[in-house]
Amino acid sequence: MTTLLVANRGEIARRIIRTARRIGMRTVAVYSDADATLPFVREADAAVRIGPAPARESYLATDRIIAAGREGGAHLVHPGYGFLAERPEFATAVEAAGLRFVGPPASVLAALGDKAEAKAIAERAKVPVLPGYLGDDQSDEAFIAGARATGYPVMIKPVAGGGGIGMQAVRDEGRLRESLARARRLATASFGDERLLLERLVERPRHVEVQVLADDRGNVTTYLLRDCSAQRRHQKIVEESPGPSLDGGRQIKVAAAARAIAREAGYRNAGTVEFIVDQAGDFYFLEVNARLQVEHPVTEVVCGVDLVEQQLRVALGEQGPRDEWTRSGDAVEARIYAEDPGSGFLPSTGWLAHVRWPDGVRVDAGYEEGDTVTRHYDPLLAKVIAHGGDRAAALDALAKALAETEVLGVRTNLAFLRTLIAHPAMREGRMHTDLVEHDLSQLVAMPEVAPDEAYAVAAASVVAAARDPRDPWSASGPWRLGEGSATTVVLREGARERAVRLAGSGPYEYAGHRVAAADERHRWTVDGEPAAAAGASTAVWTTWRGGTWELDTTPRERSVEQTAGAEVVAPMPGVIIAAPAQADRGVRRGDLLFVVEAMKMELRVTAPADGTVKRVLARVGQQVERGQRLAEFDAEAV
């Protein structure tokens, strides 16, 4: 029996394991200490611990993964996406260990991982590319000259890596040096390579891509177009196939361009060729993602292919399919993240007190109820993929599925996704990569104060959790002389505190609303409408009519120690990648003190007021927690 080592985690590890098991392969998972109890570890036939939580000591540790492959008796190694998936040195190490790498050869990874070389390959294949600068001279002056020759606006990109990390749009020369410095920091932190290139910035573009599959015999198959124009900060949010970007004739031309690039590069296995489309409908080569994409399920659903199965068969030397697919309707995918849109999409961590994935659609989830989302990795929880006879039907199915999805215990982007799917530009097929940022205030609503219904179901959940069916005194619920069953639960939302008086022993009555337990754990109805509530730590989370609220069950502090000055703290858990702050140095409000990076996001920590940095408490490379003090600051001594 062939054994497959899955060198990844979360939803993509589960997805690879599912296909490998279906085609009769034995699977071995690798896991860090942070992931020891996650579903992908349980679902593999065997699992090997590879190190502590930090990725550099586990999922990025080539030697530990190779050792796990040997220990597990693996024949193949599938890297998934992210981590080591596109690193040529990892592919080389896998082959040197006598294993087969499920992906392109190391030489191809090296060529396509260098955006300058990839662009040269596209030019040799006679595929249109954007004008710009990609020279060996990496000085600011060289980029200034390149930007002037190209014409503003321009886009700065890291030569290595992908996923939109480090990309900086620059509209005038006055911001170029600052953008170059920021791009170099992110490129170095993410890819260990600070080299950059510059391209002309296309305004309001569409982002399209073509899935390719190439075998050892030189056969290159392309599948239906994917449209990934719904993005935020160059990160894809909603993807679809085939999408509304290009008519049939242009789709044929883009697919031909993708095949030409794959052949010119000597590509093998699955990969994606990405293009940008301007408002005139002209397309230009962007890059090749030499791996399986996050959004591959929409291609699988529409084209009736299992791309992971094809990857494994090609890696074993079999012939790939030769355009043996037909279109079946449209598909749309939405990525559900543990993040808080109301706080600038900061990552959210915690215990998943309640999870309900929708029925009737495909869900590729990395987490289930009871799992813990940590700060160490990408905050992707799941992908929801809906299919329909046409684009409108697929969008309707996705909207219904997102309305039925419930995640309590961490903040998520669910409400944001629901609003985005309903946006007129999305429904009418007018999406472009800048739309989300442009309409962000419409897509991210201000947090609503919890309504009576949320307090009612939260209080009912607290009361129900306190019951012990084995104890006759508590099994029937609270009871008061003269008023029958009733109890009071104190709940707090920020500074607002409310004493919720529930009448009855279930169903309950509060403020004219009737709350009844449903037939599933954590599920309730409020006046007949579905709701859910679950306790996590010192809070109870509840959802009703698409809203989610976290209500604290601890009493509000009645006195708070006042501190002089202002705090300089980490806005999120992450790594310090820059620390301009200096001790005993006067600063003005807004001056940059630190830069914190985590989960593909870079946040600036600035001086909260005019004052003096008395002591620097954090250094570059240090891991910090959210709210951790980074500097002692005196706002009064100017």
C-alpha positions in Angstrom: 0.0 0.0 0.0 1.3 3.5 -0.9 1.8 5.8 2.1 1.4 9.5 1.8 2.9 12.0 4.3 0.8 15.2 4.5 3.3 18.0 5.3 0.6 20.6 6.3 -2.2 21.2 8.7 -5.8 22.3 9.1 -8.4 22.2 6.3 -5.9 21.4 3.5 -4.5 18.4 5.4 -8.0 17.0 6.0 -8.9 17.6 2.4 -5.7 15.7 1.1 -6.3 12.9 3.6 -9.9 12.5 2.4 -8.9 11.9 -1.2 -5.9 9.7 -0.3 -8.1 7.4 1.8 -10.7 7.2 -1.0 -8.1 6.0 -3.5 -6.6 3.4 -1.1 -3.6 5.2 0.2 -2.4 5.1 3.8 -1.9 8.6 5.3 0.6 10.1 7.9 0.0 13.5 9.4 2.5 15.7 11.0 1.5 18.1 13.8 2.9 20.7 16.2 2.1 20.8 19.9 -0.5 23.5 19.1 -2.4 21.2 16.7 -2.2 17.9 18.6 -6.0 17.6 19.1 -7.2 19.0 15.7 -9.3 16.8 13.4 -6.6 16.3 10.7 -4.4 14.5 13.3 -7.2 12.1 14.3 -8.3 11.4 10.7 -4.9 10.3 9.4 -3.9 6.6 9.7 -0.8 7.7 11.7 0.5 11.0 13.1 3.9 12.2 14.0 4.8 15.1 16.3 7.3 17.4 14.7 7.9 20.1 17.3 6.5 23.0 19.3 3.9 25.5 18.1 6.1 28.1 16.2 6.0 27.2 12.5 9.8 27.5 12.1 10.2 24.7 14.6 7.6 22.5 13.1 5.9 23.0 9.8 8.8 24.9 8.3 11.4 22.4 9.7 12.4 20.4 6.7 14.6 17.9 8.6 11.8 17.1 11.1 9.3 16.5 8.3 11.7 14.3 6.4 12.3 12.3 9.6 8.6 12.0 10.1 8.3 10.6 6.6 10.9 8.0 7.2 9.3 7.1 10.6 5.9 6.8 9.0 7.1 4.7 6.1 6.0 7.3 3.5 6.5 7.0 -0.2 5.0 10.4 -1.2 5.0 13.8 0.4 2.2 16.3 -0.3 3.0 19.8 0.9 -0.5 21.3 0.5 -0.2 25.1 0.2 1.8 27.6 2.2 4.6 26.6 4.6 7.1 24.6 2.4 4.9 24.0 -0.6 6.8 26.2 -3.0 10.3 26.0 -1.5 12.7 24.2 -4.0 15.1 23.2 -1.1 12.2 21.2 0.4 11.4 19.4 -2.8 15.1 18.6 -3.2 15.3 17.3 0.4 12.3 15.1 -0.2 13.7 13.5 -3.4 17.1 13.1 -1.7 15.5 11.1 1.1 14.1 8.7 -1.5 10.6 10.0 -1.3 8.5 11.6 -4.1 7.5 15.2 -3.9 3.8 15.9 -4.9 4.5 19.0 -7.0 6.8 20.4 -9.6 10.6 19.7 -9.7 12.8 21.9 -7.5 14.2 23.6 -10.6 10.8 24.7 -11.7 9.9 25.9 -8.2 13.1 27.9 -8.1 12.4 29.5 -11.5 8.7 30.3 -10.9 9.3 31.4 -7.3 11.4 34.2 -8.6 8.9 36.7 -10.0 11.5 38.2 -12.3 12.4 34.8 -13.8 8.7 33.9 -14.0 8.1 37.1 -16.0 10.9 36.3 -18.3 9.4 32.8 -18.9 6.1 34.5 -19.8 7.8 36.8 -22.2 9.5 33.9 -23.9 6.1 32.2 -24.2 4.8 35.4 -25.9 2.3 36.1 -23.1 1.6 39.8 -22.3 3.3 41.2 -19.1 3.1 44.5 -17.3 5.9 47.0 -17.9 8.1 47.8 -14.9 11.5 47.4 -13.3 13.0 44.0 -12.2 16.8 44.7 -12.3 19.6 43.5 -10.1 20.2 47.0 -8.7 17.9 47.0 -5.6 18.8 50.5 -4.5 16.0 53.1 -3.9 17.5 55.2 -6.7 17.1 52.4 -9.2 13.4 52.0 -8.2 12.8 55.7 -8.4 14.2 55.7 -11.9 12.2 52.6 -12.8 9.0 54.2 -11.5 9.6 57.4 -13.5 10.1 55.3 -16.6 7.0 53.2 -16.0 4.8 56.0 -14.9 2.7 56.2 -11.7 0.9 54.5 -10.1 3.1 51.5 -9.6 3.0 48.3 -7.6 6.0 47.1 -5.5 6.2 43.3 -5.1 8.7 40.9 -3.4 10.5 38.8 -5.9 10.1 35.7 -3.8 6.9 34.3 -2.3 3.3 35.0 -3.1 -0.1 35.4 -1.7 0.0 39.2 -2.0 2.4 39.4 1.0 4.5 42.6 0.9 2.8 44.2 -2.1 2.6 48.0 -1.9 0.7 50.3 -4.2 2.5 53.7 -4.7 0.8 56.6 -6.4 3.5 59.2 -6.2 7.2 59.5 -5.7 6.9 61.0 -2.3 5.7 57.6 -0.8 8.1 55.4 -2.8 11.0 55.1 -0.3 8.6 54.4 2.6 6.8 51.7 0.6 10.1 50.1 -0.5 11.2 49.9 3.2 7.9 48.3 4.2 7.9 45.8 1.3 11.5 44.8 2.2 10.6 44.2 5.8 7.7 42.0 4.9 9.6 40.2 2.2 12.5 39.4 4.5 10.2 38.3 7.4 8.0 36.1 5.2 10.5 34.7 2.6 14.0 35.5 3.8 14.6 37.5 0.6 14.3 41.3 0.5 14.5 41.6 -3.3 11.7 43.6 -5.0 10.3 44.4 -8.4 8.1 47.1 -9.7 5.2 47.0 -12.2 2.7 49.4 -13.6 -0.4 49.4 -11.4 -3.6 48.5 -13.1 -6.5 50.5 -11.7 -9.7 48.6 -10.8 -8.5 45.3 -12.2 -10.0 41.9 -12.3 -8.0 38.9 -11.0 -8.4 35.7 -13.0 -6.4 32.4 -13.0 -6.2 29.1 -14.8 -5.7 25.8 -13.1 -3.1 23.7 -15.0 -2.2 20.0 -14.6 0.9 18.7 -16.4 2.3 15.1 -16.4 5.7 13.6 -17.2 4.7 13.0 -20.8 4.4 16.7 -21.6 0.6 16.8 -21.5 -0.8 20.0 -20.1 -4.5 20.3 -19.2 -6.2 23.5 -18.3 -9.6 23.8 -16.5 -12.3 26.4 -16.5 -11.3 30.0 -15.4 -11.4 31.1 -11.8 -12.3 34.7 -10.9 -10.7 35.8 -7.6 -11.4 39.6 -7.8 -13.0 39.8 -4.4 -9.9 40.7 -2.4 -8.8 42.7 0.6 -5.1 43.8 0.9 -4.3 41.4 -2.0 -5.8 38.5 -0.1 -8.6 36.5 -1.8 -11.9 36.4 0.1 -14.5 35.0 -2.4 -13.6 32.9 -5.5 -15.7 31.6 -8.3 -15.6 29.6 -11.5 -15.9 30.4 -14.2 -16.8 33.9 -13.1 -18.0 36.9 -15.1 -14.7 38.5 -16.0 -14.1 37.3 -19.6 -16.2 36.2 -22.5 -15.7 32.8 -24.0 -13.2 34.0 -26.6 -11.0 35.7 -24.1 -11.2 32.7 -21.7 -9.8 30.5 -24.5 -6.9 32.9 -25.0 -6.1 33.0 -21.3 -6.2 29.2 -21.1 -3.8 29.0 -24.1 -1.5 31.5 -22.4 -1.4 29.4 -19.2 -0.5 26.3 -21.2 2.2 28.1 -23.1 3.8 29.3 -19.8 3.5 25.8 -18.2 5.3 24.3 -21.3 8.0 27.0 -21.4 8.7 26.4 -17.7 8.8 22.6 -18.0 5.9 22.4 -15.4 4.7 19.2 -13.8 1.8 18.4 -11.5 -0.9 20.9 -10.5 -0.4 24.7 -10.5 -2.1 27.9 -11.2 -1.2 30.7 -13.7 -2.6 34.0 -12.5 -3.5 37.0 -14.7 -4.7 40.6 -14.2 -7.4 42.0 -16.5 -7.7 45.7 -17.1 -11.0 47.6 -17.7 -10.6 47.2 -21.5 -10.5 43.4 -21.1 -6.8 43.0 -21.9 -5.0 40.4 -19.7 -1.4 40.4 -18.4 0.6 37.6 -16.6 1.0 38.0 -12.9 2.7 34.9 -11.5 2.5 31.1 -11.2 1.5 29.5 -7.9 3.4 26.2 -8.1 1.1 24.3 -5.8 -2.5 23.5 -5.1 -4.5 26.7 -4.5 -6.8 27.5 -1.5 -9.6 28.0 -4.0 -9.2 24.8 -6.0 -12.6 23.4 -4.8 -14.6 25.6 -7.2 -12.7 24.1 -10.1 -13.4 20.6 -8.8 -17.1 21.3 -8.4 -17.6 22.8 -11.8 -15.3 20.6 -13.8 -16.0 17.3 -12.0 -12.3 16.6 -11.2 -10.5 15.7 -8.0 -7.3 17.7 -8.3 -5.6 16.1 -5.3 -6.2 12.7 -6.9 -4.7 13.9 -10.1 -1.7 15.3 -8.2 -1.0 12.0 -6.6 -1.4 10.0 -9.8 1.0 12.4 -11.7 3.5 12.1 -8.8 3.4 8.3 -9.2 4.2 8.7 -13.0 0.7 8.1 -14.4 -0.6 10.1 -17.3 -2.8 13.0 -16.4 -6.3 13.6 -17.8 -6.4 15.1 -21.3 -9.2 17.7 -21.2 -11.6 15.0 -20.0 -14.0 17.3 -18.3 -17.2 19.2 -19.0 -18.7 22.3 -17.3 -21.4 21.8 -14.8 -22.9 25.2 -13.7 -21.1 27.7 -11.5 -19.4 27.5 -8.1 -18.6 30.1 -5.5 -16.3 29.7 -2.5 -16.1 31.9 0.6 -13.3 31.8 3.2 -14.3 31.9 6.8 -11.6 33.4 9.0 -11.2 33.8 12.8 -10.8 37.6 12.6 -12.6 40.7 13.7 -13.6 42.9 10.8 -14.8 45.6 13.3 -11.2 45.9 14.6 -9.5 46.1 11.3 -9.6 42.3 10.6 -7.3 41.5 13.5 -6.9 37.8 14.0 -9.1 36.2 16.8 -8.1 33.3 18.9 -9.8 31.1 21.4 -11.8 28.0 22.1 -14.6 27.1 19.7 -17.6 26.8 22.0 -20.1 26.1 19.2 -19.7 25.3 15.5 -22.4 24.5 13.0 -21.4 24.1 9.4 -24.2 24.3 6.8 -25.8 21.3 5.1 -26.3 21.0 1.3 -23.0 22.5 0.3 -19.3 21.5 0.4 -17.5 22.6 3.5 -13.7 22.1 3.8 -13.1 22.9 7.5 -10.0 22.7 9.6 -11.7 23.1 12.9 -14.8 21.6 14.6 -16.6 22.4 17.9 -14.3 22.1 20.9 -11.1 22.9 19.0 -8.8 25.9 19.8 -7.7 28.5 17.4 -4.2 29.7 18.3 -2.1 32.7 17.2 0.5 30.6 15.5 -0.9 30.0 12.1 -3.2 31.5 9.4 -6.7 32.1 10.9 -8.6 30.2 8.1 -11.3 28.2 9.8 -13.1 26.7 6.8 -14.2 27.2 3.1 -17.8 27.0 2.1 -18.3 26.0 -1.5 -21.7 26.4 -3.2 -22.8 25.1 -6.6 -25.7 26.1 -8.8 -27.0 25.8 -12.4 -25.8 29.3 -13.1 -24.0 32.1 -11.3 -27.1 33.6 -9.6 -28.1 30.2 -8.3 -24.6 29.5 -6.9 -24.6 32.9 -5.1 -28.0 32.2 -3.7 -26.9 28.8 -2.4 -23.8 30.4 -0.8 -25.8 33.1 0.8 -28.1 30.5 2.3 -25.2 28.4 3.5 -23.5 31.4 5.2 -26.8 32.3 6.9 -26.8 28.8 8.4 -23.2 28.8 9.5 -22.6 29.4 13.3 -19.2 29.8 15.0 -19.1 30.9 18.6 -16.1 31.5 20.8 -14.0 33.6 18.4 -14.7 36.6 16.2 -15.3 35.7 12.6 -15.8 37.4 9.2 -19.2 35.7 8.7 -21.3 38.9 8.8 -18.8 40.6 6.4 -19.1 37.7 4.0 -22.9 37.8 4.1 -22.9 41.5 3.3 -20.3 41.0 0.5 -22.2 38.3 -1.2 -25.3 40.5 -1.2 -23.3 43.6 -2.6 -24.8 44.8 -5.9 -21.4 44.6 -7.6 -21.0 41.0 -6.5 -24.5 40.0 -7.7 -24.1 41.9 -11.0 -20.6 40.5 -11.7 -18.8 43.9 -11.4 -16.2 43.0 -8.8 -12.7 44.2 -9.0 -9.7 43.9 -6.6 -10.2 47.4 -5.2 -13.9 47.3 -4.5 -13.8 45.8 -1.0 -11.4 48.5 0.2 -13.4 51.2 -1.5 -16.7 50.0 0.0 -15.3 48.8 3.3 -17.5 51.1 5.5 -20.6 49.5 3.8 -19.3 46.0 4.2 -18.2 46.2 7.8 -21.1 47.5 10.0 -20.5 49.1 13.3 -21.0 46.6 16.2 -24.6 46.6 17.3 -25.6 46.7 20.9 -26.9 43.3 21.9 -30.8 43.2 21.7 -33.2 41.8 24.2 -33.3 38.6 22.3 -29.5 38.1 22.6 -29.7 38.7 26.3 -32.6 36.3 26.7 -31.0 33.3 24.9 -27.6 34.0 26.6 -29.2 34.0 30.1 -31.2 30.8 29.2 -27.9 29.2 28.2 -26.3 30.1 31.5 -29.3 28.7 33.5 -29.4 25.5 31.5 -25.7 24.9 31.9 -26.1 25.3 35.7 -28.7 22.5 35.9 -27.7 19.1 37.1 -30.4 16.5 36.1 -29.1 14.2 38.8 -29.9 16.8 41.5 -33.6 17.1 42.2 -33.1 20.6 43.7 -31.5 22.0 40.5 -33.0 19.8 37.8 -36.3 21.8 37.6 -34.5 25.1 37.5 -34.7 28.1 39.8 -37.9 28.8 41.8 -39.0 31.7 43.9 -41.8 31.9 46.5 -44.8 33.7 45.1 -43.6 33.8 41.5 -42.8 30.2 40.6 -39.7 29.4 38.6 -37.5 32.4 38.0 -33.9 33.5 38.2 -31.7 36.5 37.5 -28.6 36.3 35.4 -26.2 39.3 35.3 -24.6 39.8 31.9 -22.2 42.5 30.7 -21.4 43.9 27.3 -18.5 46.3 27.7 -19.5 48.9 30.2 -23.2 48.0 29.9 -24.5 45.7 32.6 -27.9 44.1 32.7 -29.7 41.9 35.2 -31.8 39.5 33.1 -34.8 38.1 35.0 -35.9 34.8 33.4 -39.4 33.6 34.2 -40.2 29.9 33.9 -38.1 26.7 34.0 -37.9 26.2 30.3 -39.2 27.6 28.0 -38.3 31.0 29.5 -39.8 34.4 29.2 -37.9 37.7 29.2 -38.9 41.2 28.0 -41.9 39.7 26.1 -39.8 37.1 24.3 -40.1 33.3 24.6 -36.8 31.3 24.6 -37.0 27.5 24.2 -34.3 24.8 23.8 -34.1 23.2 20.4 -33.3 19.6 19.6 -29.5 20.3 19.2 -26.9 21.2 21.8 -26.4 25.0 22.1 -29.4 25.5 19.8 -32.4 27.6 20.9 -35.4 29.4 19.5 -36.4 33.0 20.3 -40.1 33.6 19.5 -39.8 30.6 17.1 -36.7 31.9 15.3 -33.4 29.9 15.5 -30.6 31.1 17.8 -27.6 29.6 19.5 -25.6 30.2 22.6 -22.6 28.6 24.3 -20.3 29.5 27.2 -16.6 30.0 26.8 -14.4 30.9 29.7 -16.1 33.9 31.5 -18.5 34.8 28.7 -21.5 33.4 26.9 -21.5 33.8 23.1 -24.8 34.0 21.3 -26.0 34.4 17.7 -29.4 35.4 16.4 -30.5 36.8 13.0 -26.9 36.8 11.8 -25.6 38.9 14.7 -23.0 37.6 17.2 -22.5 38.9 20.7 -20.1 38.1 23.5 -21.7 38.8 26.9 -19.5 38.6 30.0 -20.7 36.7 32.9 -18.2 38.2 35.4 -19.1 41.4 37.3 -17.8 44.7 36.1 -14.8 46.1 38.0 -16.1 48.9 40.2 -12.8 50.7 40.5 -10.0 50.9 38.0 -6.5 52.0 38.9 -5.6 55.1 37.0 -2.2 55.2 35.4 -0.3 58.3 34.2 0.6 58.7 30.6 -0.5 56.4 27.8 0.2 52.8 27.0 2.2 51.5 24.1 1.0 47.9 23.6 0.9 45.3 20.9 -2.4 45.5 19.0 -2.4 41.8 18.2 -0.3 38.7 18.9 2.6 38.5 16.5 6.3 39.2 15.9 8.1 42.5 16.2 9.6 43.1 12.7 10.7 46.7 13.3 11.4 48.8 16.4 12.4 52.4 15.6 11.6 53.4 19.3 14.6 54.6 21.3 14.8 55.1 25.1 14.8 58.7 26.4 13.8 60.0 23.0 11.0 62.6 22.6 8.3 61.8 20.1 5.2 63.4 18.6 1.8 61.8 18.5 1.7 59.4 15.5 5.4 58.7 15.3 6.2 55.1 14.4 7.5 53.1 17.4 7.1 49.4 16.4 5.8 47.3 13.6 4.0 44.0 14.5 3.5 41.2 11.9 1.2 38.2 12.3 -0.9 36.1 10.0 0.1 38.0 6.8 -0.8 41.3 8.4 1.5 44.2 9.4 0.4 46.8 11.9 2.1 50.0 13.0 2.3 50.9 16.6 2.6 54.7 16.9 3.1 57.1 19.8 -0.3 57.7 21.4 0.5 61.3 22.3 3.4 63.8 22.4 5.8 62.6 25.0 9.0 60.6 25.8 9.8 56.9 25.4 11.3 56.1 28.7 12.2 52.5 28.1 12.0 50.0 25.2 10.6 46.7 26.3 10.5 44.8 23.0 13.0 43.9 20.3 13.0 42.9 16.7 12.2 39.2 16.3 10.4 39.0 19.7 7.0 37.2 19.9 4.5 39.3 21.7 0.9 38.8 22.9 -2.0 41.1 22.3 -2.0 43.9 24.9 1.7 43.3 25.9 3.5 46.5 26.8 6.2 47.3 24.2 7.5 50.5 25.8 7.3 52.6 28.9 5.9 56.0 27.8 5.5 59.3 29.5 2.9 61.5 27.9 3.5 64.4 30.1 7.3 64.9 29.7 7.7 66.5 26.3 
